Amino acid sequence: MFSLIHKTVRARSAALIAAGLVLTLTSCNDPGPAEVNSAEMAGAGGRDISEYWQSIDVPLSQNTRMLSFEMLRSEVSRATGRSWVVGDVDQWDLHRGALGGADYVTTFADDLTPSQQRIVLIRKLAFQVCGDVVAAEAGAATRTVFTELDPGAAFDAGGDQVAAQIQALFRRFFIDDAATADVAEGVELLRALSPAGDDGKTAWRGLCVSYLASMRFLTY
């Protein structure tokens, strides 16, 4: 039931998504996330978490509604099959307040409004979870997320197998079929991250992050 609802609300948010997967964060009129302290932008492994950030057609505002804390946790688990774990410690309840979750002591309703800090934290979450998925499935005989290919192997970005994997990931994250343009954008991102196709782990982690932390995934 939730998946059907989520498919509907994601369709409504599609109008907010810009076409490119590798786009600038800000415009000249909106300082946005680029103003965040550099230390706050460090993701797993010290990576710049703004690297794959999609821009949107309208500023984040009170009119944009993000998934509630429990919905976000459920959807991340559904899409990736994993929790958000760092150093064997599950991070979800530790970051409940930062992700808008009510603590039922001082707050009794989830905050669904996007904020700079919340988006930054979700980017960190996405890098960690996607990195864990790729690491777990690279070289594995049985895979749940990367069903069409080994994410740790070299790849041909223009090949049918890669296109099939992009389709499968898109459907898994957004509960919808990827359009031709969506597949083309996925291929473009994979090529940008690994031009020679020899670093599958970096490339597929990047595509996973671009889906998991996208406004298409995160908003009503």
Order of alpha helices (4+ residues) and beta strands (2+ residues): alpha-alpha-beta-beta-alpha-alpha-alpha-alpha-alpha
